[in-house]
Amino acid sequence: MLGRSTSALLLVLLIPLVAVAQQYFRPPDPGAMKHLTTKYSDHAADIPGDETKMDYYQTPGGEIVTIYSYKGRKVAYSVHSNTATQTTYRIFLDPKGDGLFQEIMAGVKWQIPAWAR
């Protein structure tokens, strides 16, 4: 049985590990949403032109979903409420190419991950 001080030390050491654990998300299914439009943007400074395809969708609940792809591979997606874009905007990036997306800070200029190039 552990003593009180040992238990307290373990708690202090483990809490930061739990707090920094990254959460992963699956991208939304485009087939379950209404396609609105397609645009192109520049998300790689070293690739000339607007290389990133952005497909905009609307969910049945009214949220706007943008799926970003490069050469047919989904690299990121964003979601927001059409009525409160500034407060609801969230963006997710697939850093490893495994189809698991991590939320990144909104407003940060992100680039196409190395695995997709």
C-alpha positions as CSV (number, residue, x, y, z in Angstrom):
1,M,0.0,0.0,0.0
2,L,1.3,3.4,-0.9
3,G,1.8,6.1,1.6
4,R,0.1,9.5,1.5
5,S,3.1,11.4,0.2
6,T,3.7,8.8,-2.5
7,S,0.1,8.9,-3.6
8,A,0.1,12.7,-3.7
9,L,3.3,12.6,-5.8
10,L,1.8,10.2,-8.3
11,L,-1.2,12.4,-8.6
12,V,0.9,15.5,-9.3
13,L,2.9,13.6,-11.9
14,L,-0.1,12.0,-13.7
15,I,-2.4,15.0,-13.8
16,P,-0.3,16.9,-16.4
17,L,-0.2,13.8,-18.6
18,V,-4.0,13.5,-18.7
19,A,-4.3,17.3,-19.3
20,V,-2.1,17.2,-22.4
21,A,-3.5,14.0,-23.9
22,Q,-4.5,14.9,-27.5
23,Q,-8.0,14.1,-28.6
24,Y,-8.6,12.7,-32.1
25,F,-11.6,13.1,-34.4
26,R,-13.0,11.5,-37.5
27,P,-14.0,13.8,-40.4
28,P,-17.7,14.2,-41.1
29,D,-19.3,12.2,-43.8
30,P,-19.9,14.3,-46.9
31,G,-22.6,12.0,-48.1
32,A,-24.7,13.0,-45.1
33,M,-24.5,16.7,-45.9
34,K,-25.6,19.1,-48.7
35,H,-22.8,20.3,-50.9
36,L,-22.8,24.1,-51.2
37,T,-19.7,25.0,-53.3
38,T,-16.1,24.3,-54.1
39,K,-13.2,26.8,-53.9
40,Y,-9.4,26.6,-53.9
41,S,-6.9,28.2,-51.6
42,D,-3.1,28.4,-50.9
43,H,-2.1,26.3,-47.9
44,A,1.5,25.5,-49.0
45,A,3.9,28.4,-49.7
46,D,6.3,26.1,-51.5
47,I,3.6,24.9,-54.0
48,P,2.6,27.5,-56.6
49,G,-1.0,28.6,-56.9
50,D,-4.1,27.7,-55.0
51,E,-3.5,23.9,-54.5
52,T,-5.9,23.1,-51.7
53,K,-9.5,22.2,-52.7
54,M,-12.1,23.4,-50.2
55,D,-15.6,21.7,-50.4
56,Y,-18.2,23.5,-48.4
57,Y,-21.2,21.5,-47.0
58,Q,-24.2,22.2,-44.8
59,T,-25.3,19.7,-42.2
60,P,-29.0,19.0,-41.5
61,G,-28.6,21.0,-38.3
62,G,-27.3,24.1,-40.2
63,E,-23.6,23.9,-39.4
64,I,-21.1,24.7,-42.2
65,V,-18.4,22.1,-42.8
66,T,-15.4,22.7,-45.0
67,I,-13.3,19.8,-46.1
68,Y,-9.8,20.7,-47.3
69,S,-8.1,18.2,-49.6
70,Y,-4.9,18.1,-51.6
71,K,-4.5,15.7,-54.6
72,G,-7.7,13.9,-53.4
73,R,-6.5,13.4,-49.8
74,K,-8.4,15.0,-46.9
75,V,-5.9,16.9,-44.9
76,A,-8.2,19.1,-42.7
77,Y,-11.7,20.1,-42.1
78,S,-13.5,22.9,-40.3
79,V,-16.9,23.4,-38.7
80,H,-18.8,26.5,-37.7
81,S,-22.3,27.8,-37.2
82,N,-23.4,30.0,-40.0
83,T,-24.9,32.5,-37.6
84,A,-21.9,32.8,-35.2
85,T,-18.8,32.0,-37.2
86,Q,-16.4,33.9,-34.9
87,T,-17.4,32.0,-31.7
88,T,-18.0,28.5,-33.1
89,Y,-15.2,28.1,-35.7
90,R,-13.1,24.9,-35.1
91,I,-10.5,23.4,-37.4
92,F,-9.0,19.9,-37.4
93,L,-5.8,18.7,-39.2
94,D,-4.7,15.1,-40.0
95,P,-1.0,15.4,-39.0
96,K,0.0,11.7,-39.8
97,G,-2.3,10.7,-42.6
98,D,-4.1,8.1,-40.6
99,G,-7.5,9.6,-40.9
100,L,-7.5,10.9,-37.3
101,F,-7.7,14.6,-37.0
102,Q,-6.5,16.9,-34.2
103,E,-8.0,20.2,-33.4
104,I,-5.7,23.1,-34.0
105,M,-6.0,26.7,-32.9
106,A,-8.4,28.7,-35.1
107,G,-6.7,31.6,-36.9
108,V,-3.3,29.8,-37.1
109,K,-2.0,29.6,-40.7
110,W,-1.6,25.9,-41.3
111,Q,0.1,24.1,-44.1
112,I,-0.5,20.8,-46.0
113,P,1.1,18.1,-43.9
114,A,4.2,16.4,-45.2
115,W,2.5,13.0,-45.7
116,A,0.1,14.5,-48.3
117,R,2.7,16.1,-50.5
